[in-house]
Amino acid sequence: MFRKYTLLLTLILLTACGGRAAQPGEIPPPPTSALATAQAEVAATISPVPPTPTMAVAATLPPPAVLSPQVTDAPPTPEITATPDTVTLAPDAVAFAGRNPLTGEEEADPADLQRRPIAVKIANAPADYTRPQAGLNDADIIFEHWTEGAVTRFTAIFYDTIPPNVGPVRSARLIDLELPAMYDAMLAFSGASVGVNQKLNASDFGDRLLRAADPGFYRTGDTTKPFEHTLYIRMDQLWETVAAKGLNTPPTFGTYNAFSEVPPAGGAPAGTVFIDYKTEKVEWRWDAAIGKYRRWMDFEEHLDANTEEQVTAANVIFLTPYHVNDANICEQINNGVCAALSIEIQLWGSGPAVVFRDGQQFDVTWHREGRNDMLTFTDAAGAPFPLQIGNTWVQLVPGYLPNPLAVTP
């Protein structure tokens, strides 16, 4: 302490002397280096005087930082605003001149809309033998539904795009009595149970059935898989077969959906959509970078075998129509006893549904009043609900399954 006061005194004397030579009786100034050291040590002993506080306008202060967990499963929904170039399509035939009525997409070649759609039955289980399937991302609409054994199967509607391969192709179910009528389509399948076959042959599109013996179907020859999982389709050849039958004519649609690039108001965030089919799990995750939902199947990325790219959808629609066992049609017989009845999915009338688009969910009502009507949707006010332009997956789920749908922001 004594040394600190000595240094302080030295500094005061130096200041008083103004840098002149020391007079008799005065303490001589220290060398320059010593002076700097002394000044630093003195400064260290003096507490800085806090600045006088000033009043600040509260409105100019930045808001306090809020610490909260970062949500990684739900990328932000992009802001989309209407512009003069925004595409909005009314639900009528006139609005779709040069556009695909199933997706709202503009066609580079209008001739692509002059062919008849083809509905293809595609397997989804067991996973080791059926996934990845070929052609999923080229379908305009895919219906996923329950079959016996609580596994799912797809009916994919192809119209304006011709993928090189589609499959594996499997047998039809009762739901396939409705879908070809809805989209004025052919039906391509590997076969069916006796009861379903009889109904298909007697249906109003009985002349539009395509079976494994028709040109365009082929077997892969893969001996590592059971024979029933080796049937595929070369779609260009199958459309040639349709033309040879005199059936490759433009479709007639009974109803049309509305489409809009701008999401309607009133949606709730839906970054992840989880659908529990009991033995199989489906998950859709919104990807703002591509403006679509990406699909996972049983917690693995669901891929399209043609491109090895992940399956995506512009619209995912969740429906719970009535599922009723048909006591007259058996789909699985074990030891001479029926182990599983065929399920009739009653996709007619109307009912509640949820549409997922643009990272949001919307509660809507689905409609199908006439046999040749496709599924259409209305909002709470009864106005046509617009789908996002692009492909659609329709998830048909039994309403009696416990908590089949979970949505997180």
C-alpha positions as MATLAB code, in Angstrom:
seq = 'MFRKYTLLLTLILLTACGGRAAQPGEIPPPPTSALATAQAEVAATISPVPPTPTMAVAATLPPPAVLSPQVTDAPPTPEITATPDTVTLAPDAVAFAGRNPLTGEEEADPADLQRRPIAVKIANAPADYTRPQAGLNDADIIFEHWTEGAVTRFTAIFYDTIPPNVGPVRSARLIDLELPAMYDAMLAFSGASVGVNQKLNASDFGDRLLRAADPGFYRTGDTTKPFEHTLYIRMDQLWETVAAKGLNTPPTFGTYNAFSEVPPAGGAPAGTVFIDYKTEKVEWRWDAAIGKYRRWMDFEEHLDANTEEQVTAANVIFLTPYHVNDANICEQINNGVCAALSIEIQLWGSGPAVVFRDGQQFDVTWHREGRNDMLTFTDAAGAPFPLQIGNTWVQLVPGYLPNPLAVTP';
ca = [
       0.000    0.000    0.000;
       2.826    2.418    0.890;
       4.332    1.837   -2.560;
       1.057    2.759   -4.271;
       0.862    6.076   -2.419;
       4.506    6.797   -3.268;
       3.756    6.294   -6.938;
       0.721    8.575   -6.667;
       2.824   11.290   -5.105;
       5.399   10.912   -7.857;
       2.774   11.366  -10.523;
       1.414   14.516   -8.864;
       4.878   16.066   -8.657;
       5.550   15.274  -12.294;
       2.401   17.011  -13.294;
       3.231   20.041  -11.184;
       6.702   20.295  -12.645;
       5.321   20.332  -16.160;
       8.222   18.216  -17.354;
      10.969   20.708  -16.273;
      14.145   19.668  -14.449;
      13.755   18.979  -10.751;
      14.668   21.793   -8.386;
      16.537   21.364   -5.150;
      14.276   19.682   -2.610;
      12.013   18.251   -5.366;
      11.668   14.559   -6.141;
      13.208   13.948   -9.579;
      10.858   12.483  -12.260;
      11.233    8.796  -13.026;
      12.335    7.586  -16.486;
       9.665    7.394  -19.209;
       9.188    3.611  -18.906;
       8.890    3.883  -15.162;
       6.365    6.681  -15.602;
       4.121    4.517  -17.802;
       4.287    1.683  -15.314;
       3.433    3.975  -12.453;
       0.464    5.456  -14.318;
      -0.920    2.011  -15.090;
      -0.632    0.909  -11.494;
      -2.304    4.044  -10.220;
      -5.128    3.698  -12.742;
      -5.707    0.185  -11.498;
      -6.327    1.481   -7.972;
      -8.960    3.982   -9.044;
     -12.463    2.650   -9.515;
     -14.073    3.947  -12.729;
     -16.942    6.337  -12.228;
     -20.108    4.928  -13.791;
     -21.639    7.096  -16.513;
     -24.633    9.174  -15.653;
     -27.739    7.181  -16.642;
     -29.887    8.616  -19.384;
     -33.558    8.003  -20.135;
     -34.246    5.934  -23.244;
     -37.523    5.768  -25.134;
     -38.993    2.360  -24.386;
     -40.217    1.862  -27.933;
     -36.672    2.045  -29.290;
     -35.336   -0.737  -27.110;
     -35.026   -4.146  -28.762;
     -37.331   -6.813  -27.328;
     -35.775   -9.067  -24.718;
     -34.398  -12.340  -25.976;
     -36.724  -15.281  -25.438;
     -35.102  -18.618  -24.881;
     -37.248  -21.445  -26.181;
     -36.647  -24.875  -27.744;
     -36.044  -24.915  -31.465;
     -38.617  -26.924  -33.411;
     -36.783  -28.982  -36.025;
     -39.542  -31.288  -37.230;
     -41.648  -28.520  -38.773;
     -39.899  -26.161  -41.171;
     -41.627  -22.784  -41.420;
     -44.478  -22.490  -43.866;
     -43.482  -20.113  -46.652;
     -45.525  -16.981  -47.085;
     -47.458  -17.234  -50.334;
     -49.383  -14.248  -51.610;
     -51.556  -13.922  -54.647;
     -50.106  -12.270  -57.727;
     -51.539  -11.705  -61.194;
     -49.730  -14.914  -62.229;
     -51.081  -17.038  -59.371;
     -52.945  -20.077  -60.644;
     -56.442  -20.575  -59.270;
     -58.709  -23.140  -60.929;
     -62.468  -23.324  -60.499;
     -64.033  -26.796  -60.190;
     -65.339  -27.057  -63.738;
     -64.129  -28.397  -67.075;
     -63.572  -24.950  -68.625;
     -60.917  -24.046  -66.054;
     -58.793  -27.046  -67.026;
     -58.219  -26.273  -70.691;
     -54.663  -27.509  -71.247;
     -54.382  -28.641  -67.633;
     -54.616  -32.015  -65.934;
     -57.915  -32.114  -63.980;
     -56.383  -34.537  -61.474;
     -53.458  -32.285  -60.520;
     -54.161  -28.824  -61.906;
     -50.790  -28.895  -63.643;
     -50.311  -27.344  -67.059;
     -49.490  -29.786  -69.840;
     -46.630  -29.134  -72.237;
     -48.239  -31.528  -74.717;
     -52.071  -31.439  -74.735;
     -52.029  -34.861  -76.401;
     -51.091  -36.337  -73.013;
     -54.606  -35.540  -71.818;
     -56.214  -37.442  -74.689;
     -55.365  -40.872  -73.271;
     -57.487  -42.802  -70.809;
     -56.217  -42.962  -67.198;
     -55.016  -46.300  -65.862;
     -55.513  -47.333  -62.245;
     -52.805  -49.785  -61.152;
     -52.959  -52.023  -58.095;
     -49.590  -51.886  -56.255;
     -48.400  -53.994  -53.324;
     -47.046  -52.527  -50.081;
     -46.399  -55.583  -47.920;
     -44.303  -57.434  -46.949;
     -41.770  -54.596  -47.092;
     -38.801  -56.805  -48.013;
     -40.540  -57.988  -51.180;
     -42.473  -54.910  -52.274;
     -40.491  -51.784  -51.343;
     -39.333  -49.633  -52.933;
     -42.161  -49.668  -55.440;
     -41.713  -48.291  -58.937;
     -43.662  -45.357  -60.340;
     -45.173  -43.826  -57.195;
     -43.988  -40.275  -57.879;
     -45.438  -40.342  -61.391;
     -48.982  -41.101  -60.279;
     -51.465  -38.229  -60.183;
     -53.436  -39.679  -57.259;
     -52.692  -42.646  -55.000;
     -55.252  -44.227  -52.696;
     -53.785  -46.159  -49.773;
     -56.206  -48.508  -48.067;
     -56.411  -51.326  -45.569;
     -56.569  -54.933  -46.719;
     -57.070  -58.045  -44.664;
     -54.279  -58.568  -42.135;
     -54.131  -54.848  -41.309;
     -51.614  -54.113  -44.077;
     -52.075  -51.516  -46.789;
     -52.169  -51.602  -50.568;
     -52.224  -48.847  -53.188;
     -54.349  -47.996  -56.186;
     -52.373  -45.454  -58.236;
     -54.041  -43.373  -60.964;
     -51.737  -42.612  -63.924;
     -52.901  -40.137  -66.544;
     -50.514  -37.559  -68.009;
     -47.161  -39.203  -67.213;
     -45.754  -42.498  -68.508;
     -43.250  -43.968  -66.035;
     -40.941  -46.683  -67.380;
     -41.953  -49.262  -64.772;
     -44.792  -49.643  -62.271;
     -45.097  -52.298  -59.609;
     -45.060  -54.762  -58.028;
     -48.608  -55.289  -59.249;
     -50.986  -57.208  -56.980;
     -54.605  -58.268  -56.785;
     -57.651  -56.012  -56.671;
     -59.981  -55.417  -53.738;
     -63.540  -54.167  -53.375;
     -62.359  -50.531  -53.320;
     -61.374  -51.054  -56.962;
     -65.033  -51.298  -57.901;
     -65.215  -47.558  -57.178;
     -61.944  -45.935  -58.256;
     -62.022  -46.724  -62.019;
     -65.590  -45.386  -62.142;
     -64.521  -42.184  -60.372;
     -61.726  -41.423  -62.851;
     -63.091  -43.108  -66.008;
     -59.998  -45.312  -65.882;
     -58.751  -48.718  -66.894;
     -57.876  -51.087  -64.024;
     -54.595  -53.022  -64.136;
     -54.198  -55.802  -61.566;
     -52.770  -59.284  -61.122;
     -56.031  -61.007  -60.240;
     -58.661  -61.063  -57.507;
     -60.597  -63.354  -55.230;
     -63.545  -65.169  -56.796;
     -66.090  -62.789  -55.336;
     -64.210  -59.600  -56.318;
     -63.534  -60.968  -59.804;
     -67.201  -61.615  -60.345;
     -68.089  -58.096  -59.293;
     -65.395  -56.547  -61.510;
     -66.505  -58.543  -64.552;
     -70.108  -57.473  -63.993;
     -69.262  -53.804  -63.358;
     -69.941  -50.883  -65.679;
     -66.237  -50.881  -66.591;
     -65.939  -54.615  -67.085;
     -64.455  -54.022  -70.549;
     -61.682  -51.859  -69.074;
     -59.903  -54.562  -67.056;
     -56.197  -55.273  -67.691;
     -54.762  -58.516  -66.334;
     -51.316  -60.111  -66.203;
     -51.684  -61.803  -69.606;
     -52.088  -58.459  -71.406;
     -49.084  -56.981  -73.277;
     -47.248  -54.540  -71.030;
     -47.142  -56.810  -67.974;
     -43.892  -58.661  -67.307;
     -42.172  -60.754  -64.632;
     -38.803  -59.618  -63.313;
     -37.418  -63.156  -62.945;
     -36.155  -62.297  -59.462;
     -35.922  -65.680  -57.723;
     -35.185  -64.081  -54.336;
     -38.807  -62.970  -54.086;
     -42.041  -64.954  -54.019;
     -43.561  -65.230  -57.487;
     -46.545  -63.012  -56.631;
     -44.228  -60.038  -56.005;
     -42.467  -60.148  -59.387;
     -45.187  -58.722  -61.669;
     -44.517  -55.246  -63.140;
     -45.823  -53.045  -65.964;
     -44.117  -51.180  -68.792;
     -46.620  -48.354  -68.987;
     -45.919  -47.282  -72.559;
     -46.687  -50.808  -73.748;
     -49.781  -51.031  -71.556;
     -51.203  -47.851  -73.093;
     -50.580  -49.387  -76.500;
     -52.643  -52.351  -75.339;
     -55.429  -49.999  -74.292;
     -55.313  -48.402  -77.738;
     -55.412  -51.824  -79.399;
     -58.599  -52.559  -77.461;
     -60.101  -49.338  -78.842;
     -60.394  -47.886  -75.342;
     -57.674  -45.239  -75.269;
     -60.088  -42.312  -75.423;
     -60.124  -39.100  -73.354;
     -61.833  -39.555  -69.987;
     -65.088  -37.965  -68.941;
     -65.087  -36.680  -65.381;
     -68.314  -36.208  -63.461;
     -66.913  -33.605  -61.066;
     -63.788  -31.482  -60.678;
     -61.744  -30.210  -57.762;
     -60.711  -26.620  -57.267;
     -56.969  -25.872  -57.174;
     -54.990  -22.874  -55.998;
     -51.324  -22.103  -55.535;
     -52.234  -19.908  -52.558;
     -53.322  -21.786  -49.422;
     -56.736  -20.771  -48.088;
     -57.134  -19.018  -44.756;
     -57.872  -20.874  -41.551;
     -55.218  -23.577  -41.635;
     -53.355  -24.877  -38.600;
     -49.633  -25.761  -38.637;
     -49.004  -29.368  -39.678;
     -45.306  -30.090  -39.989;
     -45.612  -33.829  -39.364;
     -48.564  -36.117  -40.120;
     -48.448  -39.587  -38.559;
     -50.982  -42.239  -39.615;
     -51.183  -45.510  -37.704;
     -52.615  -48.385  -39.747;
     -52.037  -50.720  -36.779;
     -49.302  -52.927  -38.239;
     -47.940  -50.297  -40.633;
     -46.980  -46.703  -39.880;
     -47.041  -43.802  -42.344;
     -45.415  -40.454  -41.736;
     -45.487  -37.316  -43.867;
     -43.088  -34.444  -43.115;
     -43.469  -31.008  -44.623;
     -40.457  -29.789  -46.587;
     -40.749  -26.065  -47.287;
     -37.744  -26.176  -49.623;
     -39.674  -28.260  -52.174;
     -43.195  -27.229  -51.168;
     -44.307  -30.821  -50.599;
     -44.645  -33.471  -47.923;
     -42.028  -36.230  -47.840;
     -43.137  -39.775  -47.005;
     -41.781  -42.309  -44.519;
     -43.066  -45.882  -44.291;
     -42.480  -47.867  -41.106;
     -39.924  -45.230  -40.009;
     -37.839  -45.484  -43.178;
     -37.739  -43.129  -46.137;
     -40.211  -44.370  -48.729;
     -38.521  -44.337  -52.132;
     -39.559  -44.641  -55.759;
     -37.509  -47.452  -57.297;
     -37.464  -45.755  -60.717;
     -35.475  -42.781  -59.442;
     -34.433  -43.768  -55.897;
     -35.935  -40.445  -54.786;
     -38.175  -40.101  -51.763;
     -41.925  -40.208  -52.340;
     -43.528  -36.757  -52.067;
     -47.010  -35.266  -52.292;
     -48.424  -31.774  -52.732;
     -51.617  -32.882  -50.944;
     -52.198  -35.537  -48.310;
     -55.864  -36.253  -47.550;
     -57.048  -38.224  -44.515;
     -60.468  -39.933  -44.766;
     -62.309  -42.381  -42.541;
     -65.159  -43.786  -44.668;
     -67.117  -46.787  -43.453;
     -65.209  -50.078  -43.656;
     -67.606  -53.037  -43.730;
     -66.755  -56.734  -44.047;
     -68.506  -58.460  -46.946;
     -69.709  -61.777  -45.552;
     -70.021  -63.219  -49.069;
     -66.400  -62.680  -50.164;
     -63.439  -64.346  -48.505;
     -59.945  -63.012  -49.195;
     -57.955  -65.536  -47.194;
     -58.723  -69.224  -46.549;
     -56.718  -71.272  -44.041;
     -57.323  -75.030  -43.838;
     -60.643  -74.685  -45.630;
     -61.851  -71.940  -43.258;
     -62.218  -68.266  -44.156;
     -59.632  -66.340  -42.143;
     -60.352  -62.877  -43.572;
     -63.385  -61.367  -45.260;
     -63.107  -58.786  -47.999;
     -63.467  -55.196  -46.771;
     -65.885  -52.898  -48.526;
     -64.724  -49.284  -48.202;
     -67.861  -47.255  -48.773;
     -66.454  -44.338  -50.689;
     -69.737  -42.676  -51.575;
     -71.908  -40.006  -49.989;
     -69.973  -37.528  -47.871;
     -68.086  -37.254  -44.625;
     -65.363  -35.417  -42.704;
     -61.803  -35.259  -43.978;
     -58.542  -33.445  -43.317;
     -56.478  -31.937  -46.127;
     -52.775  -31.305  -45.551;
     -51.127  -28.826  -47.922;
     -48.478  -26.105  -47.607;
     -47.497  -27.350  -44.160;
     -51.011  -26.737  -42.838;
     -54.080  -28.800  -42.057;
     -57.656  -27.963  -43.011;
     -60.847  -29.632  -41.815;
     -63.095  -30.209  -44.819;
     -65.977  -32.344  -46.041;
     -65.508  -34.887  -48.827;
     -68.233  -35.597  -51.391;
     -69.039  -38.256  -53.945;
     -72.708  -38.195  -54.829;
     -72.676  -39.843  -58.279;
     -70.983  -43.044  -59.340;
     -68.825  -41.263  -61.914;
     -67.930  -38.392  -59.569;
     -64.388  -38.055  -58.280;
     -63.783  -37.046  -54.664;
     -64.318  -33.329  -54.152;
     -64.010  -31.175  -51.037;
     -65.781  -28.229  -49.439;
     -64.914  -25.968  -46.531;
     -67.048  -25.164  -43.474;
     -69.062  -22.637  -45.480;
     -69.807  -25.180  -48.209;
     -67.517  -23.522  -50.762;
     -65.174  -25.649  -52.910;
     -61.930  -26.251  -51.048;
     -58.874  -25.863  -53.305;
     -56.114  -28.435  -53.408;
     -52.522  -27.404  -54.014;
     -51.470  -27.895  -57.623;
     -49.669  -31.224  -57.859;
     -50.094  -34.878  -56.921;
     -52.277  -36.209  -54.103;
     -52.169  -39.130  -51.667;
     -55.514  -40.180  -50.185;
     -55.183  -42.072  -46.904;
     -58.275  -44.239  -46.376;
     -58.358  -45.327  -42.729;
     -60.946  -47.361  -40.785;
     -62.719  -45.039  -38.381;
     -62.736  -47.703  -35.698;
     -58.958  -47.731  -35.317;
     -57.925  -46.018  -32.048;
     -56.205  -42.659  -32.577;
     -55.074  -43.302  -36.168;
     -54.004  -39.697  -36.826;
     -51.429  -37.561  -34.995;
     -50.354  -34.115  -36.205;
     -47.548  -31.965  -34.819;
     -46.658  -28.400  -35.824;
];
